[in-house]
Amino acid sequence: MGVRIGCGLSTEPDAREGAVEAAGAALASLEGAAVDLAVVFASGTHLAAPEATLEAAHEALSPRELIGCGAGGVLGAAHEIEDGTAVAVWAAHLDGGRATPFHAEPVEVDDAVAVAGLPELDGASAAILLADPYSFPTDAVLRELARQAPGVPVLGGLSSARTLEGTGALFAGDAVVSEGAVGARLDGLDVLPCVSQGAAPLGPELTITAADGHVIEELAGVPALEKLREVIAALRPADRRLVAHGMLLGIVTAAGKPDYERGDFLVRGVLGGDPDTGAVAVGAAVEPGQVVRLHARDADSADSDLRRALGLRMEALGGDRPAGALVFTCNGRGVDMFGGPDHDAAALDRELAGAPAAGFFAAGEIGPVGGESFLHGFTATVAIFPP
């Protein structure tokens, strides 16, 4: 039978009716196959009574497992609902694969904070992680998961909406939980991660020759600020205008790789420079020997980068239509970035040959770059499930 995935989207304001409509559309695509995992993203008035939304989704789908979260906006059926009320439902029959759900929470241990409930990921195919941005240390957890289970992709995002009472909105089975993170360990499945950081590389590659923590002291033996100014001065006027709107630095994370591709750069913001020392602070830890390259982001580069990234995944699948995809796109994209509706959803529908896809606009996106999963911004992160 193979993996089967169905997706549904509803803007019906009634919690039960909306969930039933979206879940029914998702279920229809499974052609009678059991739902092993359902993922629900709810926005607007659905967060006034999220328990009713979840109850209706359970009744319609009878899923073995269900996770999800509150969202500022959702996407599905090649459309995006960035504001207002909507619910998106993603349902999968995993054809012998397994989804093991979890709810992880921070706990105090001997005047320190630990995280309880995280699964062991060693040997897993992948993991989905949906976290509350106020109560869960996502960056630290991703670093620890990378240490424990190197190479296992973690994909997901930060919940971007809360209940009307102002509490967190994470969905674990039929319960709404207010803190921590929910997710699922996936086993026995092929999962193809796709991370489009939406930024274009500019200028030459440079090697860090002195660094401390998040501070680059030298690039190619020259004070970092001086070297970056030199690179910017040599750019075309159009590229200099892009950099003026926000300077980014791509940092190669694939250690020892002889040839660097666009997707090997972890894109982070340049936070500031010290004119006295020539040092530059960036939004990631760096060390001598790493290769960096100037980047800039605009609508055109974000569009081309997403299409390119999805195209490469389709090449890896031999052109076969995927079973479906889970999508985590930044709430800074959408109309604000592209000037019109449905950009990412339509691009996915077009580039993935109409494969069913659903997801949400996240307050931060989780996905792998260079074999390690990071928390991103302005990114479209996609978990693609081969047929």
C-alpha positions as MATLAB code, in Angstrom:
seq = 'MGVRIGCGLSTEPDAREGAVEAAGAALASLEGAAVDLAVVFASGTHLAAPEATLEAAHEALSPRELIGCGAGGVLGAAHEIEDGTAVAVWAAHLDGGRATPFHAEPVEVDDAVAVAGLPELDGASAAILLADPYSFPTDAVLRELARQAPGVPVLGGLSSARTLEGTGALFAGDAVVSEGAVGARLDGLDVLPCVSQGAAPLGPELTITAADGHVIEELAGVPALEKLREVIAALRPADRRLVAHGMLLGIVTAAGKPDYERGDFLVRGVLGGDPDTGAVAVGAAVEPGQVVRLHARDADSADSDLRRALGLRMEALGGDRPAGALVFTCNGRGVDMFGGPDHDAAALDRELAGAPAAGFFAAGEIGPVGGESFLHGFTATVAIFPP';
ca = [
       0.000    0.000    0.000;
       2.796    2.433    0.894;
       2.646    5.565    2.987;
      -0.554    7.501    2.405;
      -1.130   11.098    3.450;
      -4.204   13.276    3.352;
      -4.674   16.940    4.209;
      -7.642   19.163    4.877;
      -8.204   22.864    5.503;
     -11.303   24.576    6.886;
     -12.181   28.188    7.689;
     -15.445   27.228    9.391;
     -15.514   29.230   12.671;
     -17.335   26.570   14.701;
     -14.701   24.430   16.419;
     -16.415   21.083   15.853;
     -17.631   21.775   12.324;
     -14.275   23.131   11.217;
     -12.340   20.173   12.600;
     -14.785   17.684   11.076;
     -14.573   19.378    7.677;
     -10.757   19.480    7.622;
     -10.394   15.970    9.051;
     -12.946   14.586    6.587;
     -11.007   15.998    3.641;
      -7.781   14.494    4.983;
      -9.405   11.111    5.622;
     -10.875   10.879    2.133;
      -7.390   10.764    0.604;
      -6.443    7.713    2.681;
      -9.027    5.519    0.923;
      -9.959    3.601    4.053;
      -6.437    3.168    5.462;
      -6.047    3.651    9.214;
      -4.661    6.962   10.507;
      -1.420    6.229   12.344;
      -0.552    9.884   12.968;
      -2.612   13.061   12.779;
      -1.163   16.554   13.120;
      -3.577   19.429   13.799;
      -2.871   23.154   13.502;
      -5.562   25.512   14.783;
      -5.937   29.295   14.681;
      -8.431   32.019   15.562;
     -11.624   31.012   17.342;
     -10.497   27.375   17.413;
      -8.218   28.452   20.259;
     -11.207   29.625   22.291;
     -12.177   25.970   22.760;
      -9.299   23.866   21.426;
     -10.529   20.792   23.299;
     -13.644   20.791   21.097;
     -11.472   20.976   17.971;
      -9.398   18.014   19.135;
     -12.443   15.992   20.166;
     -13.986   16.445   16.724;
     -10.702   15.528   14.999;
     -10.508   12.328   17.049;
     -14.095   11.429   16.217;
     -13.557   11.972   12.499;
     -10.146   10.300   12.192;
      -9.808    7.773   15.045;
      -6.034    8.323   14.884;
      -3.631    6.081   16.738;
      -1.662    9.204   17.656;
      -2.341   12.946   17.441;
      -0.155   15.996   18.013;
      -0.388   19.645   17.006;
      -0.337   23.234   18.167;
      -1.939   26.647   18.044;
      -0.968   28.770   15.081;
      -1.147   32.356   13.959;
      -1.892   31.002   10.486;
      -2.186   27.650    8.742;
      -1.737   26.247    5.262;
      -3.134   23.336    3.313;
      -4.763   22.433    0.002;
      -2.356   24.852   -1.753;
      -3.744   27.799    0.238;
      -2.566   29.876    3.185;
      -4.762   31.417    5.872;
      -2.432   33.873    7.596;
      -5.038   35.629    9.769;
      -8.390   34.773   11.231;
      -9.867   31.372   11.967;
      -8.813   28.137   10.302;
      -7.794   24.571   11.067;
      -5.448   22.382    9.031;
      -5.345   18.607    9.483;
      -2.564   16.324    8.232;
      -3.245   12.587    8.477;
      -0.919    9.728    7.593;
      -1.070    5.973    7.218;
       2.537    4.917    7.785;
       2.447    1.438    6.186;
       4.299   -0.356    8.984;
       6.237    2.680   10.146;
       5.747    3.932   13.689;
       5.025    7.284   15.271;
       5.737    7.453   18.997;
       4.364   10.674   20.504;
       5.888   12.584   23.403;
       5.288   15.600   25.599;
       8.509   17.125   26.932;
       8.613   19.674   29.763;
      11.360   21.642   31.518;
      11.848   20.661   35.169;
      14.040   22.095   37.910;
      16.774   19.759   39.133;
      19.274   20.935   41.766;
      18.935   24.634   40.893;
      19.229   23.852   37.195;
      16.729   23.195   34.436;
      16.433   19.821   32.735;
      13.928   18.519   30.209;
      11.754   15.515   31.005;
       9.860   13.468   28.449;
      12.200   13.732   25.467;
      12.556   10.457   23.577;
      15.831    8.815   22.696;
      16.316    9.462   18.985;
      19.250    7.181   18.279;
      18.213    4.964   15.361;
      15.082    6.959   14.530;
      14.156    7.937   10.977;
      13.308   11.498   12.067;
      11.381   13.439   14.698;
       8.700   16.110   14.652;
       8.985   18.803   17.341;
       6.351   21.477   18.073;
       7.428   23.716   20.938;
       5.994   26.515   23.039;
       8.379   29.459   22.536;
       8.002   30.772   26.098;
       8.529   27.638   28.147;
      10.774   25.336   26.115;
      14.560   25.731   25.572;
      14.450   24.708   21.915;
      17.993   25.734   20.957;
      19.550   23.855   23.867;
      17.407   20.777   23.254;
      18.354   20.657   19.576;
      22.041   20.807   20.479;
      21.600   17.938   22.919;
      19.613   15.838   20.447;
      22.328   16.394   17.833;
      24.921   15.181   20.339;
      22.915   12.101   21.331;
      21.668   11.131   17.872;
      23.854   12.741   15.197;
      22.323   12.810   11.757;
      18.711   12.215   12.847;
      16.674   15.095   11.360;
      14.362   17.025   13.672;
      11.700   19.086   11.907;
       8.969   21.348   13.237;
       8.392   24.795   14.582;
       7.462   27.060   17.466;
       3.769   27.507   18.218;
       2.713   30.976   17.043;
      -0.583   31.454   18.910;
      -1.976   30.907   22.387;
      -5.402   30.221   23.827;
      -7.749   33.124   24.557;
      -6.670   32.834   28.197;
      -3.090   33.515   27.105;
      -1.749   30.041   27.854;
       0.271   27.830   25.541;
      -1.589   25.699   23.017;
       0.048   22.353   22.318;
      -1.984   19.270   21.403;
      -1.074   15.884   22.874;
      -3.664   13.238   22.091;
      -6.991   14.675   23.210;
      -5.388   17.084   25.712;
      -4.329   20.706   25.383;
      -1.076   21.283   27.276;
       0.264   24.734   28.039;
       4.014   24.214   28.400;
       6.957   22.394   26.885;
       6.889   20.695   23.515;
       5.002   17.902   21.806;
       6.190   15.750   18.976;
       6.668   12.291   17.574;
       9.611    9.984   17.021;
       9.312    8.380   13.579;
      10.682    4.909   12.871;
      10.707    2.666    9.826;
      10.028    5.537    7.431;
      11.824    7.465    4.739;
      11.713   11.183    5.552;
      13.361   13.680    3.228;
      14.037   17.003    5.012;
      14.044   20.250    3.059;
      15.169   23.567    4.553;
      14.895   26.710    2.441;
      16.488   29.608    4.311;
      15.401   32.065    1.639;
      18.728   33.867    1.340;
      21.054   34.355   -1.619;
      24.857   33.996   -1.283;
      26.898   37.047   -2.261;
      30.617   37.590   -2.691;
      33.418   35.092   -2.036;
      33.774   32.384    0.573;
      35.948   33.431    3.526;
      37.665   31.416    6.235;
      37.411   32.417    9.882;
      40.962   32.800   11.192;
      40.140   34.029   14.720;
      36.915   33.719   16.715;
      35.520   33.521   20.234;
      32.003   32.260   20.910;
      29.603   34.258   18.734;
      32.273   36.770   17.739;
      34.317   36.593   14.532;
      37.571   38.428   15.107;
      39.304   37.806   11.776;
      38.318   36.695    8.279;
      41.136   35.552    5.984;
      43.655   37.061    8.392;
      42.022   40.503    8.306;
      39.812   42.112   11.001;
      36.329   40.782   10.235;
      34.585   44.153    9.940;
      37.228   45.423    7.530;
      36.960   42.297    5.383;
      33.164   42.447    5.201;
      33.298   46.107    4.182;
      35.746   45.138    1.441;
      33.407   42.386    0.193;
      30.367   44.686    0.221;
      32.230   47.413   -1.681;
      32.959   44.925   -4.474;
      29.292   43.867   -4.886;
      27.001   45.051   -7.627;
      24.843   48.054   -6.639;
      21.687   45.910   -6.544;
      23.345   43.438   -4.175;
      24.640   46.236   -1.965;
      21.061   47.471   -1.619;
      19.985   43.998   -0.496;
      22.691   43.896    2.163;
      21.660   47.356    3.373;
      18.249   45.925    4.325;
      19.816   43.284    6.564;
      23.246   41.696    6.518;
      23.353   37.936    6.915;
      26.261   35.520    7.124;
      26.142   31.934    5.964;
      28.282   29.595    8.068;
      29.309   26.185    6.738;
      28.302   23.532    9.252;
      29.331   20.423    7.270;
      32.788   19.948    8.736;
      35.365   18.485    6.391;
      33.206   18.736    3.292;
      35.453   19.765    0.380;
      32.761   21.436   -1.754;
      30.156   23.728   -0.229;
      26.688   23.885   -1.681;
      24.067   26.535   -1.029;
      22.222   24.325    1.436;
      25.352   23.762    3.547;
      25.348   27.328    4.892;
      23.563   28.042    8.167;
      22.272   31.595    7.634;
      22.404   33.880   10.660;
      22.147   37.611   11.225;
      25.126   39.904   11.721;
      24.339   41.418   15.127;
      26.906   44.207   15.148;
      30.530   45.196   14.726;
      33.175   46.840   16.905;
      35.007   49.545   14.921;
      37.862   49.565   17.434;
      38.731   45.868   17.260;
      37.160   45.018   13.902;
      35.254   42.100   15.474;
      31.769   41.123   14.285;
      29.071   39.370   16.338;
      26.811   36.824   14.624;
      23.781   34.805   15.698;
      25.613   31.489   16.036;
      28.668   30.061   17.731;
      31.661   30.071   15.401;
      35.244   28.809   15.465;
      38.444   29.219   13.470;
      38.566   27.206   10.275;
      34.884   27.532    9.435;
      33.980   28.957    6.037;
      31.472   31.811    5.798;
      29.847   33.787    2.999;
      27.798   36.964    2.941;
      24.062   36.437    2.317;
      21.026   38.657    1.781;
      17.302   37.953    1.748;
      14.477   39.306   -0.388;
      11.310   37.945   -1.994;
      13.044   36.880   -5.210;
      15.846   35.012   -3.429;
      13.351   33.374   -1.048;
      11.210   32.249   -3.978;
      14.104   30.857   -6.019;
      15.689   29.176   -3.007;
      12.467   27.345   -2.108;
      11.873   26.194   -5.680;
      15.491   25.076   -5.984;
      15.419   23.154   -2.690;
      12.167   21.384   -3.553;
      13.447   20.607   -7.040;
      16.502   18.887   -5.624;
      14.287   16.690   -3.436;
      12.172   15.735   -6.420;
      15.352   14.786   -8.275;
      16.303   12.590   -5.315;
      12.894   10.888   -5.654;
      13.456   10.303   -9.349;
      10.593   12.643  -10.162;
       8.044   10.484   -8.347;
       5.232   12.338   -6.597;
       5.765   12.203   -2.815;
       3.140   10.715   -0.535;
       2.867   14.122    1.124;
       4.604   16.771    3.183;
       4.473   18.559    6.531;
       5.273   22.268    6.265;
       6.636   24.763    8.803;
       6.971   28.238    7.330;
       7.913   31.472    9.076;
       5.202   33.922   10.088;
       7.444   36.599    8.560;
       6.954   35.116    5.090;
       3.514   35.064    3.447;
       2.053   38.313    2.122;
       4.544   40.437    4.069;
       7.476   38.939    2.176;
       5.981   38.018   -1.185;
       3.317   40.688   -1.632;
       0.564   38.186   -2.392;
      -1.200   35.174   -0.822;
      -0.420   31.466   -0.947;
       3.222   31.711   -2.056;
       4.774   28.813   -0.131;
       1.676   26.614   -0.307;
       1.362   27.109   -4.060;
       5.083   26.513   -4.589;
       4.863   23.232   -2.695;
       1.833   22.153   -4.676;
       3.569   22.971   -7.956;
       7.062   21.640   -7.217;
       5.864   18.458   -5.432;
       3.473   17.539   -8.247;
       0.335   18.169   -6.215;
       1.336   16.010   -3.245;
      -0.875   16.725   -0.196;
       0.767   19.181    2.186;
      -0.325   20.995    5.328;
       1.346   22.977    8.080;
       1.451   26.290    9.866;
       3.100   29.696   10.112;
       5.603   29.252   12.925;
       7.361   31.659   15.278;
      10.583   29.817   14.430;
      11.243   26.819   12.210;
      13.207   23.676   13.023;
      15.172   21.763   10.429;
      18.607   20.358    9.566;
      21.471   22.165    7.860;
      24.702   20.264    7.271;
      23.385   17.245    9.166;
      22.431   19.086   12.378;
      19.005   20.521   13.202;
      18.710   24.200   14.146;
      16.062   26.770   15.014;
      15.669   29.195   12.103;
      13.825   32.360   11.131;
      12.288   33.373    7.766;
      12.672   29.762    6.678;
      10.374   27.267    4.986;
      11.095   23.830    6.433;
       9.435   20.778    4.928;
       9.317   17.110    5.902;
       8.745   15.234    2.646;
       7.489   11.641    2.797;
       8.422    9.541   -0.278;
       5.763    7.316   -1.842;
];
